[in-house]
Amino acid sequence: MSHTDRSNLTEGTNTKLDCRIVNQEARKGFLLPNSLPALPSLEGPKALLSLSQEQSLGYRIILGQLSLLKAISSDTSILQGLVTDIWNSIGENDSVDKAAALIFQDGAWVRAGSIPDSEFASILRKKLNTIQTLIAELKAFALPGFEDNLFVAAVRDEIQKKVLEILPYDLILNRAAGEFRTKCKELSSLCKGLVKYISEEVRLPRSKVARIINGKWTSPKLMPGLMLSGGYELKLYPQRELRRLRQEIVEKQRDILSAASTADMPAEQLLAALEGFNSAERVVHETVGFFANANMRLVDQIVSGYRFATDLEQVRSAAQLGLVRSIYRYAPEMGFKFSTLGMTWIRQTILRDLTQQELIRLPEGSHGALSKLTAALKEQPNASKKHLSKVCGLSMDDVENLLYFVGVGKPMSIDSTFQEGGSSEAEGMHDLLADSNNSFVEEVMEEDAAGYITEVLGDVLNQRELQVVVARYGIGGAEAQTLATLSEIMGVSKERVRQIECEALKKLRESEHAECLLEILE
């Protein structure tokens, strides 16, 4: 981030990692560190993180997410979608907890839940309105394919400044990041191709080539810089080989420039945004991975309490998912140890996963009661319902209902027939369970996953959008195709193909299948 951006995020911050609460009475606001904290070092594999180390990792994730947001905000179409997602999450009931994690107000960062939801939502809406107004101004004056004039450049800077006063809910931010990654997929591939080519030609490590390029992918100074840093082998190249190398590099730079010129911003800005995006994503993933590895013993401890589960590996997988979710939700400024939040999230994720393994969703709040009942039956398998009611603190009706979910009673096939009470052989469990208005069985028994996905996509997208999404993501086993290939097949420009893809992804985000489909595509 620039000095201006960083000062906006951390104005008045102490240089040490001592991010004190600004308003100690209400504990409303806090400040971020001036610079990205380094990853802590642990004394051996069994060492535990201290509170200050956990806070350091928490602030590192927040700063990494803000850097991600800065890169994404350079693309106004993706930014508009992100703003819309936040608006929709707030709704009419001021549901801010899944709309934004933090907002910057009156010189400090305020977390959702630290002030009344109505107040937080009001501030958030004002900031979103300002961003939408600036986006409208930018679209009115910016000319695609041309360098920004002073006014347009000032508007872009103001948009970025205002966007960096909001940290969206992590799932909203990740969705926008996935869209940005998809949009820059071809450009990223071309940049990696340039690094690979130079590395193989002049026998330099790719990391060193990347440092030589230093984000200046289309700079005419790349070849001179390579000559200065390439070592003695490159200096001994014959002139003919040097000309060939220079021509190949220039050709690949032209391809990069062509791919970058399809966006609604100058090519150099998109390349700089992609560089910042990749750097920020590495910081976030590296930090989350470090944090998770340092807390695997917490996962092991909690998983050991669910040995009654039929699939312990599934429990462990759910626990690890809960661990990652809790890392993203960790609030370092509160001064609490991470395990306080982590244990709660891990247990909730495990309980929900255990219930979903039965393909049945229990009412919210029933997971804890089910866990108590399962543990009691493990100690006394033949306990009476009255005893279970007393031990678990549940009513007789609750015990009666929950016993079905822990497998108490003789298993019965849905094809079993009833011979009592005058029932015929044609009458069985399937007659009682069948529901002509419910397609649940058909959905669960769907064997052709690719066909099912395509069918669902077809319900949401038109024919052209479906063609682009299936081809771009290789759905159904087909090889994923580039924008250039699809452009030739469909007889339209690469920019038009990209626009169709973005429109399709927007429709999928707004559909009832959004969570499932976007997870598959991303």
Secondary structure, 3 states (H helix, E strand, C coil): CCHHHHHHHHCCCCCCCCCCECCCCCCCEECCCCCCCCCCCCCCCCCCCCHHHHHHHHHHHHHHHHHHHHHHCCCHHHHHHHHHHHHHHHCCCCCCCCCEEEEEECCEEEECCCCCHHHHHHHHHHHHHHHHHHHHHHHHHCCCCCCCCHHHHHHHHHHHHHHCCEEECHHHHHHHHHHHHHHCHHHHHHHHHHHHHHHHHHCCCHHHHHHHHCCCCCCCCHHHHHHHHCCHHHHCCCHHHHHHHHHHHHHHHHHHHHHHCCCCCCHHHHHHHHHHHHHHHHHHHHHHHHHHHHCHHHHHHHHHHHCCCCCHHHHHHHHHHHHHHHHHHCCHHHCCCHHHHHHHHHHHHHHHHHHHCCCCCCCCCHHHHHHHHHHHHHHCCCCCHHHHHHHHCCCHHHHHHHHHHHCCCCCCCCCCECCCCCCCCCCEHHHHHCCCCCCHHHHHCCCCHHHHHHHHHHHHCCHHHHHHHHHHHCHHHCCCCCHHHHHHHHCCCHHHHHHHHHHHHHHHHHCCCHHHHHHHHC
